[in-house]
Amino acid sequence: FGPIGWNIPYEWMDSDFQVSREQVRMYLVAQAEIPWSTLLYIIAEVNYGGRVTDDKDVRLIAAVLKGYFCPEMLKPGFRFAGLDAYYPPGDISLDKTRDYLKGLPLDEDPRVFGLHPNALITAQFNQAKQFLDTVVSVQPRISSGGAGKSTEEICAEMAEDFLNRIPDAAKQKQAHPETYRKTPQGGIVSVGVFHGQEYSRFEKMIKTCKASLKMLGKAITGIVLMSGDLEEMFNSFLVQRVPGNWLKVAYPCLKPLNAWVKDFIERIEFMVAWLLKGPPNSFWISSFFFPQGFMTASLQVHARKTKIPIDTLEFFSNVTKIPTAADVAELPENGCNVHGLFLMGCGWDTTRSELRESTKDVLFELMPVIWLEPLDIAAVKAKCKDGNLYDCPIYKTSERKGTLSTTGHSTNFVKYFPINQPGMDVAHWISRGVAMLCMLDD
């Protein structure tokens, strides 16, 4: 089922299963009572978890197995995942056991693995995308004769259109007084420093994109030589793929080219508006290269205001009933508002402000504005435990997997946001693959 299941694909071996089976048998024979928690830990954390490199996948193994290593399975009428086809066959003959196995569905229901039926749509979409990408990769790039436009004309028009649409970055000396407000000590406020760093990255992106678009236009008309980078850019434009020379200076994004350019322009507009008009009432957290840096800077502002050490503080996520950033009337007294996150794997009950099961065929839901409230770390842990909250991971893209960068942060995972859920075992939402994404793929 792709990233909504495991963040990273793993190649389990038959020996993992055989060892786990022998351990189950050993404990059942050696002890009068079944040690459910011991079996769950050994199989999830040791046998299979020993091969897992992503901590989110470790908790997923335990959550999935929790539905199969439980006392309820010994009761009459028990069904795994609530499905009639899956149940313990009981003490029956070998022939009847074989008949039971033959009667199991050939295609597994996503609910067997704890996923929502919508996960099948995601899996089929990913398979179709891989197939189409393969077909496109073997297509010839030379246009055949006909009345239609040539590939050179199509590419030249796209380059000209992008060049006209991508705006220039405003000069930082035009900044609003509040954007780079000075602290009493004479330095720039932490959030202002963060904006300056992000803005420099966007300026570099704009310069790279515009320069390469101009060179591509000249190369198509024959004014300059078509280099290897420009040829790769030309071919990428024809198949709606973001060129490699842009990806080197860009943020992680899986959108096709036209959607990528539209998203890029919106990010520039947000950053320029912040520069010229001052900090907004709600921050588009998805627009940043480094969202973790924004949250650290915001926490630093509160720490300096209250004289509380920053290493004792943590943000607690309060999902508000405000649907969009345009409806936010003012800044909160402490912390900050963020928006632009998409919930995947389940839905959001706006009335009760808690997780709910996904609506049929609805894969993503835009989350309301979230207030990040700075609290003592112990207070955050207590609220999460007392409220039985779900630690919802946030990823930059739906790919979910990432690598550790030089800063010690993942290139994809951002942070956990504790959010309300309707009093269920949090393992239910973990096995559902519930997460928030900074952006969609289209």
C-alpha positions in Angstrom: 0.0 0.0 0.0 3.0 2.3 -0.3 3.9 5.0 2.2 0.5 5.0 3.9 1.6 1.5 5.1 5.4 1.4 5.7 7.4 4.6 5.4 10.3 2.5 4.0 9.9 -0.9 2.2 11.5 -3.8 4.0 12.4 -7.2 2.8 11.2 -9.6 5.5 12.7 -13.1 5.4 11.1 -16.4 6.0 13.5 -16.9 9.0 11.8 -13.9 10.7 8.5 -15.7 10.6 9.9 -19.1 11.6 11.7 -17.7 14.6 8.5 -15.8 15.7 6.4 -18.9 15.3 8.8 -21.0 17.4 8.9 -18.3 20.1 5.0 -18.3 20.2 5.0 -22.0 20.6 7.7 -22.0 23.3 5.8 -19.5 25.4 2.4 -21.3 25.0 3.9 -24.6 26.1 6.1 -23.2 28.9 3.6 -21.0 30.6 0.1 -21.5 32.0 -1.0 -18.1 30.9 -0.4 -16.4 27.6 2.1 -13.5 28.0 0.5 -11.2 25.4 2.7 -8.2 26.1 5.9 -10.3 26.0 5.0 -11.9 22.6 4.0 -8.5 21.2 7.3 -6.9 22.3 9.6 -9.8 21.1 8.0 -10.1 17.7 7.3 -6.4 17.0 10.3 -4.8 18.6 13.0 -7.6 18.3 12.3 -10.1 15.5 10.8 -7.7 12.9 11.7 -4.4 14.5 15.4 -5.2 14.4 15.3 -4.8 10.7 13.3 -1.5 10.8 15.2 1.7 10.4 12.3 4.2 10.8 11.0 4.8 14.3 7.5 5.4 12.9 7.5 2.0 11.3 8.5 0.4 14.6 5.4 1.7 16.3 3.4 0.6 13.3 4.5 -3.0 13.6 3.4 -3.0 17.3 0.0 -1.4 16.4 -0.8 -3.9 13.6 0.2 -6.9 15.7 -1.9 -5.6 18.6 -5.0 -6.6 16.7 -3.7 -10.2 16.4 -2.0 -10.8 19.8 -5.0 -10.1 22.1 -7.1 -12.1 24.6 -10.2 -11.4 22.5 -9.1 -13.7 19.8 -9.8 -16.7 22.0 -13.4 -15.8 22.5 -16.1 -17.5 20.3 -17.2 -15.4 17.2 -14.0 -13.3 17.1 -13.1 -11.8 13.7 -9.8 -10.3 12.9 -10.2 -6.6 11.9 -14.0 -7.2 12.1 -14.0 -9.1 8.8 -16.1 -12.3 8.5 -13.5 -14.0 6.3 -10.7 -13.8 8.9 -11.1 -15.8 12.1 -9.2 -18.4 14.2 -10.4 -21.7 12.7 -10.3 -23.5 16.1 -9.6 -27.1 16.9 -10.4 -28.7 13.5 -9.0 -31.5 11.3 -6.1 -30.9 8.9 -8.5 -31.2 5.9 -10.9 -28.6 7.3 -7.9 -26.3 8.0 -6.8 -26.6 4.4 -10.4 -25.8 3.3 -10.3 -22.7 5.5 -7.1 -21.5 4.0 -8.4 -22.1 0.5 -11.4 -20.0 1.3 -9.4 -16.9 2.3 -9.6 -14.0 -0.2 -6.8 -13.9 -2.8 -6.6 -10.1 -2.6 -6.2 -8.9 1.0 -8.6 -6.3 2.3 -6.7 -3.2 3.5 -8.5 -3.5 6.9 -6.5 -6.7 7.6 -3.5 -4.5 8.0 -5.4 -1.9 10.0 -5.8 0.5 7.0 -9.0 2.2 5.8 -10.5 0.8 2.5 -9.5 4.2 0.9 -5.9 2.9 1.1 -6.7 0.7 -1.8 -7.4 3.8 -3.9 -4.0 5.2 -2.9 -2.2 1.9 -3.8 -3.9 1.7 -7.2 -3.2 5.3 -7.9 0.5 4.8 -7.1 0.7 1.7 -9.4 -1.0 3.6 -12.2 1.4 6.5 -11.8 4.5 4.1 -11.9 3.1 2.5 -15.0 2.5 5.8 -16.8 5.9 7.1 -15.8 7.5 3.9 -17.4 5.5 4.4 -20.6 6.5 8.1 -20.8 10.1 7.3 -20.2 10.3 5.1 -23.3 8.4 7.5 -25.6 10.4 9.1 -28.5 11.2 12.8 -28.0 11.2 13.6 -31.8 7.9 15.0 -33.1 6.4 13.4 -36.2 5.2 15.5 -39.1 1.7 17.1 -38.9 -0.2 20.2 -38.3 0.4 20.3 -34.6 3.1 22.3 -32.7 6.6 20.9 -32.6 8.2 19.9 -29.3 10.5 22.9 -29.6 7.5 25.3 -30.0 5.7 23.7 -27.0 8.8 23.9 -24.8 9.6 27.5 -25.9 6.0 28.6 -25.0 6.2 26.9 -21.6 9.6 28.6 -20.8 8.2 32.0 -21.9 5.0 31.5 -19.8 7.0 30.4 -16.7 9.4 33.3 -17.1 6.6 35.8 -17.2 4.6 34.3 -14.3 7.4 33.8 -11.8 7.7 37.1 -9.9 10.9 38.8 -8.9 11.6 38.9 -5.2 11.2 42.3 -3.4 14.3 43.8 -1.9 14.8 43.1 1.8 15.5 46.8 2.4 11.8 47.4 1.7 10.8 45.2 4.7 8.1 46.2 7.1 9.4 47.4 10.5 7.9 44.4 12.3 9.4 41.8 9.9 13.0 42.3 11.2 12.1 44.0 14.4 15.0 44.6 16.8 15.2 43.1 20.2 16.2 45.2 23.3 19.7 43.7 23.0 20.0 45.0 19.4 19.6 41.8 17.5 16.8 40.8 15.1 13.9 38.9 16.5 14.2 35.1 16.0 11.3 34.8 13.6 12.8 37.6 11.5 16.1 35.8 11.3 14.3 32.7 10.1 12.4 34.8 7.5 15.7 36.2 6.2 17.2 32.7 5.8 14.1 31.4 4.0 13.9 34.5 1.8 17.5 34.1 0.7 16.7 30.5 -0.4 13.7 31.7 -2.4 15.9 34.5 -4.0 18.4 31.8 -5.1 15.6 29.6 -6.5 14.1 32.5 -8.4 17.5 33.5 -9.9 18.2 29.9 -10.9 14.8 29.3 -12.5 14.7 32.5 -14.4 18.3 32.2 -15.6 17.8 28.7 -16.9 14.5 29.6 -18.5 16.2 32.4 -20.5 19.0 30.1 -21.5 16.6 27.4 -22.6 14.7 29.9 -24.8 18.0 30.9 -26.4 19.1 27.3 -26.9 15.8 26.3 -28.6 16.2 29.2 -31.1 19.9 28.2 -31.7 21.5 31.4 -30.2 23.4 29.3 -27.6 24.6 25.7 -27.5 22.1 23.2 -26.0 24.1 21.9 -23.0 23.4 18.7 -21.1 21.5 20.5 -18.3 19.4 22.4 -20.8 18.6 19.2 -22.8 17.5 17.5 -19.6 15.4 20.6 -18.8 13.9 20.5 -22.3 12.9 16.8 -22.0 11.5 17.4 -18.5 9.2 20.1 -19.7 7.8 17.7 -22.3 6.7 15.2 -19.7 5.6 17.6 -17.0 8.6 16.9 -14.7 10.5 19.4 -12.6 14.0 19.8 -14.1 16.9 18.4 -12.1 18.7 21.8 -12.0 15.7 23.3 -10.2 15.3 20.4 -7.8 18.9 21.0 -6.6 17.9 24.4 -5.1 14.3 23.7 -4.3 12.3 22.3 -1.4 11.0 18.6 -1.5 7.9 18.5 -3.7 6.3 15.7 -5.8 4.0 17.9 -7.9 4.1 17.8 -11.7 5.7 20.8 -13.4 2.7 23.1 -13.9 1.4 22.5 -10.4 4.9 22.9 -9.0 5.3 26.4 -10.7 1.9 27.5 -9.4 2.8 26.3 -5.9 6.2 28.1 -6.2 4.6 31.4 -7.1 2.2 31.1 -4.2 5.1 30.5 -1.8 6.9 33.6 -3.2 3.8 35.7 -2.8 3.5 34.6 0.9 7.1 35.3 1.7 7.0 38.7 0.0 3.7 39.6 1.8 5.4 38.7 5.1 8.4 40.9 4.1 6.4 44.0 3.1 3.4 43.8 5.5 4.9 42.2 8.6 4.2 38.9 10.2 0.8 37.4 9.3 -1.9 36.3 11.8 -1.4 32.7 10.6 1.8 31.3 9.0 1.6 28.9 6.0 3.9 26.3 7.5 3.9 24.3 4.3 5.6 27.1 2.4 9.0 26.9 4.2 12.1 25.0 3.3 12.7 24.2 6.9 9.4 24.2 9.0 11.3 22.9 12.1 13.4 26.1 12.0 10.2 28.2 12.1 8.9 26.4 15.1 12.2 26.7 16.9 12.4 30.5 16.1 8.8 31.0 17.4 9.6 29.1 20.6 12.7 31.2 21.0 10.5 34.4 20.8 8.3 33.1 23.7 11.4 31.9 25.7 13.0 35.4 25.5 9.7 37.1 26.3 9.0 35.0 29.4 12.7 34.4 30.4 12.0 30.6 30.4 14.8 28.3 29.1 13.9 27.2 25.6 15.0 23.6 26.3 12.2 23.3 28.8 9.5 24.4 26.3 7.5 22.5 23.7 4.7 23.4 21.3 1.3 21.9 22.0 -1.0 21.8 19.0 -4.5 23.1 19.5 -6.7 22.6 16.4 -9.0 25.5 16.2 -12.5 25.8 14.6 -11.1 28.5 12.2 -11.3 27.0 8.7 -8.8 29.2 6.8 -6.0 31.6 7.4 -8.2 34.4 6.0 -10.6 34.0 8.9 -7.9 34.6 11.6 -8.6 38.0 13.1 -5.5 38.4 15.3 -2.3 36.9 16.5 -2.5 34.8 19.7 -1.0 36.2 22.9 1.5 33.3 23.1 2.7 31.0 20.3 1.6 31.3 16.7 -1.1 30.1 14.3 -0.2 27.8 11.4 -2.2 26.5 8.4 -1.8 24.5 5.2 -1.6 21.0 6.5 -3.6 18.1 5.0 -4.8 15.1 7.0 -4.3 11.7 5.4 -5.6 8.3 6.6 -8.7 9.6 8.4 -11.1 12.6 8.5 -11.5 15.5 10.9 -14.7 16.1 12.9 -15.0 19.9 12.9 -17.9 19.9 15.4 -16.1 17.7 18.1 -12.6 18.8 17.0 -11.3 15.2 16.9 -10.2 12.5 14.4 -12.9 10.4 12.7 -12.9 7.7 10.1 -12.4 8.8 6.5 -15.3 9.5 4.2 -15.5 7.1 1.4 -13.3 8.0 -1.6 -11.9 11.1 0.3 -8.2 10.6 0.7 -7.2 14.0 2.2 -8.8 16.7 4.3 -7.5 20.3 4.8 -7.0 20.9 8.5 -8.3 24.1 10.2 -5.9 26.6 11.5 -3.7 25.2 14.3 -2.6 27.2 17.3 0.8 26.2 18.5 0.8 27.0 22.3 4.2 27.1 24.1 4.1 25.0 27.2 6.4 23.3 29.6 7.6 19.9 28.2 6.2 18.1 31.3 2.8 19.8 30.8 2.7 18.7 27.2 3.4 15.1 28.1 0.8 15.2 30.8 -1.9 16.6 28.4 -1.1 13.9 25.9 -1.3 11.1 28.4 -4.4 12.3 30.2 -6.2 13.1 27.0 -5.1 9.9 25.3 -4.1 12.0 22.3 -2.7 10.7 19.1 0.8 11.8 18.2 0.3 12.7 14.5 3.5 12.8 12.4 3.9 15.6 9.9 5.7 15.0 6.6 6.6 17.4 3.9 5.5 15.1 1.1 3.4 11.9 0.8 6.5 9.9 0.2 7.1 10.1 4.0 10.5 8.5 3.9 13.5 10.7 4.2 17.2 10.8 5.2 18.9 12.5 8.1 20.4 15.8 7.0 23.5 17.5 8.4 21.3 19.3 10.9 20.2 16.0 12.4 16.6 16.4 11.1 14.9 14.2 8.5 14.5 15.6 5.0 10.8 14.7 5.2 9.6 14.2 8.7 8.8 17.5 10.5 7.4 16.9 13.9 4.7 15.1 15.9 1.5 17.1 16.6 -0.7 15.6 19.5 -4.3 15.9 18.4 -7.7 14.8 19.8 -9.2 11.4 19.0 -12.5 9.8 20.1 -11.2 7.8 23.1 -10.0 4.9 21.0 -6.7 3.0 21.4 -4.1 5.2 19.5 -2.9 2.0 17.8 -6.0 2.2 15.7 -4.8 5.5 14.1 -1.2 4.3 13.9 -2.2 1.3 11.9 -4.5 3.5 9.7 -1.3 5.4 8.7 -2.8 8.7 9.9 -0.4 11.6 9.2 -0.5 15.3 8.2 1.2 16.4 4.9 2.5 19.8 4.1 1.4 19.4 0.5 -0.4 17.1 -1.9 1.0 15.6 -5.1 -1.2 17.4 -7.6 
